[in-house]
Amino acid sequence: MKAPKILAVASAIDLDFRYGCTPAWWQLWKGLYEVGVDLIVTPYRGRPVESPWWRTAPNPAYLEGESFARARDAWARLKGDRYLRRAESDPGDTDRLVREVVWRWVTPRWQRHVERILEREGDVDAVLVFTVPMAHLRGIPTALRERFGVPVVFYDGDVPMSLPEFGGMDTGFNYYYGADPGEYDLVVSNSEGGLGRLRELGARRAEALFWAADPELFKPLPVEKEHDVFFYGYGDKFRREWMRELVGEPSRRLPEVDFALGGEDFQGDVGRARSLGVIPFNAFNRAISASRVALNVTRRAHATVRASSTARPFELAMAGAAIVSNPHEGIETWFEPGRELLVVEDADAATAAYR
């Protein structure tokens, strides 16, 4: 029996970009390899990164993509910030000019690139698109289906934050403005509660596939405890109020407790928590094991749309952490509150939990 062959078009493979989904993609791709899938991965941002679990194809617009990223970063610095920030609700269509340029120069190149891979491989069973801005690939799924008869699946691992009403992170794009989800045979989402909205946007079929964690990469480690309360994340957009309640205010009330933050771009109130900086993916499991309490501080977008999974609580649980979490609608879908994690409603409850 022939092994299934899948072509993955991924937002990035390189972990240095600090995209929240990339480490989770690595774990999923490793899992696909372990069940016998012949996987080819081509990145939309950055260079291809080889691994024991997949083959790679190049990024056909690498120079253009990196030039755009440098220009965007330079413009942000001129404005006195690290990123070109968007509003946290109803940010509007801020990427229109960029999309026009992408459609003219980048989309045709990506279509030719994917078609060449399918021609060369000859027997690809499916194309999976992993959190690439959907609008940037407009027309490609239809062309591939018509020419090669291959199903094309879009996996959005960041619902609901990627939806137009939230607009995504400041480091990315508005995924759905100018896009047609109906081009895809299936839209897969990390969020059960977001499926209806994806269908409203035009998805013909939408299904939920929740995040998880690889037991080999996130196993408890016998290390000394170095932090009392630990949080790791990519910035605090959409969760500043909960960072204040779970970190900022308790850290002031409990001067004897060591609060440690991994990551960067924390704009809000984190009290007296000390910064550990960016923690490499291969050291993340150790950082969890070295903490007495690990925090799951979910962004408001995910926490308020039922059963919108993120990778973090699964990683913490797999590593054997004592988890304290902000309220998250539908968290009982995956965990038993009070036994597998503790949900706190405010700074008073968080402070009591840390004592």
Sequence and secondary structure as in RCSB ss.txt:
>XXXX:A:sequence
MKAPKILAVASAIDLDFRYGCTPAWWQLWKGLYEVGVDLIVTPYRGRPVESPWWRTAPNPAYLEGESFARARDAW
ARLKGDRYLRRAESDPGDTDRLVREVVWRWVTPRWQRHVERILEREGDVDAVLVFTVPMAHLRGIPTALRERFGV
PVVFYDGDVPMSLPEFGGMDTGFNYYYGADPGEYDLVVSNSEGGLGRLRELGARRAEALFWAADPELFKPLPVEK
EHDVFFYGYGDKFRREWMRELVGEPSRRLPEVDFALGGEDFQGDVGRARSLGVIPFNAFNRAISASRVALNVTRR
AHATVRASSTARPFELAMAGAAIVSNPHEGIETWFEPGRELLVVEDADAATAAYR
>XXXX:A:secstr
    EEEEEEEES GGG  TTHHHHHHHHHHHHHTT EEEEEEEES    BTTBEE   TTHHHHHHHHHHHHHH
HHHTTSSS    SS      HHHHHHIIIIIHHHHHHHHHHHHHHH    EEEEES  GGGGTTHHHHHHHHH  
 EEEEETTTTTTSTTT   TTS  SSTT  GGGSSEEEESBSTTHHHHHHTT SSEEE      TTTS       
 EEEEEEEE  TT HHHHIIIIIHHHHH TTS EEEEEE   S  TT EEEE   HHHHHHHHHTEEEEEE   H
HHHHSTTB  HHHHHHHHTT  EEE   TTGGGT  BTTTBEE  SHHHHHHHH 
